[in-house]
Amino acid sequence: MTAAGVHQSAPGAAPAPAASPGQAWLRLAWLHLISRRAPRALALLAGFGAPLWAALFWHWNVAGGAAAQLVIPLIVEAGAAAVIAVSTYSPFGEPERATGRWLPYLRLGAAVALTAAAVGALAAGATGGALPEGLLAMLRNVAGITGVGLLSAAVFGGMLAWAGPMAYLVLTETMLSRGRSSPWVWPSRPPHDLAAALCAAGVFAAGAVLITLRGARESHRD
């Protein structure tokens, strides 16, 4: 007895329908997002809107002068950026490169989509009251700090990528508490400051390009 013909269709049976290129691409994109725990990241990003709304609605603040009103929104923005950065980690490591030429597009699409989701969630949270310096500054801050996180993922790996946004948060709060300002510390600048916007956009672009072409750094353990 042999197994010959076991995988052949029964006589007269209709052939299995072939997946269209669009369906195959969507399935590949979904598997990529699942491997990055994107649904969980989206839930966390949506959750960041709640504390921002509460802080603005009940006028939460910290002691320490006029710049203190920026601290809570900045913490929320850095937290959202850290979630996006950590989502670049893949438990599959090097074997995932079998997806071939689509992998860079999937990396870029995931990073941009999660960044847009973070901006949307925080914009919804900003309906609780007057957001310090407005939505334009929030967009600049989220994009720039997310760029810091993506650069951290490329250098240190996805699991440690949260360290970049958190270190930048500490740097920014130190600068604000001392009344100092720099375009490279864009949260310390006014919302319509062109130099700060260019610095934030440049950091996000650099992080997006690096994570697209190289992906998050992989360790031997991965």
Buried (B, 14 or more C-beta within 10 A) or exposed (E): EEEEEEEEEEEEEEEEEEEEEEEEBEEBBEEBBEBBBBEEBBEBBBBBBBBBBBBBEEEBEEEEEEBBBBBBBBBBBBBBBBBBBBBBBBEEBEEBEEBEEBBBBBBBBBBBBBBEBBBEBBBBBBEBBEBBBEEEBBBBBBBBBBBBBBBBBBBBBBBBBBBBBBEBBEBBBEBBEEEEBBBBBBBBBEBEBEEBBEBBBEBBEBBBBBBBEBBBBBEEEB
